[in-house]
Amino acid sequence: MSDPAIKIQAKDLRGNETAELERTLKKLREDLFQQRLKHNTKQMENTMAIRNTRRDIARVSTVLAEKSRQAAVAAAKEK
């Protein structure tokens, strides 16, 4: 995931479990921290990696929100 050439697709994320998505989100946030650190110390060559990582974080967060809404709707229907 730290490779900027590999982009995460939302359709691929929808098949994952919630726990796996949370692990992915944690990993992406750690990657973003490392990229920002490299950028601030002038060691980063590809600054687009920061932007791509932020977008990947947004994709994973969106899918997590969709899953939580679906779970809430399913729980409400069972009541």
Number of C-alpha atoms within 10 A of each C-alpha: 13 17 10 15 9 9 13 17 11 14 10 8 18 16 10 12 11 16 10 11 18 14 11 18 19 13 15 19 16 13 19 20 13 15 20 17 13 14 15 10 9 9 11 16 9 10 13 11 19 20 12 19 22 15 14 21 19 14 18 21 16 15 19 21 13 13 15 13 12 12 12 11 11 11 10 9 8 6 5
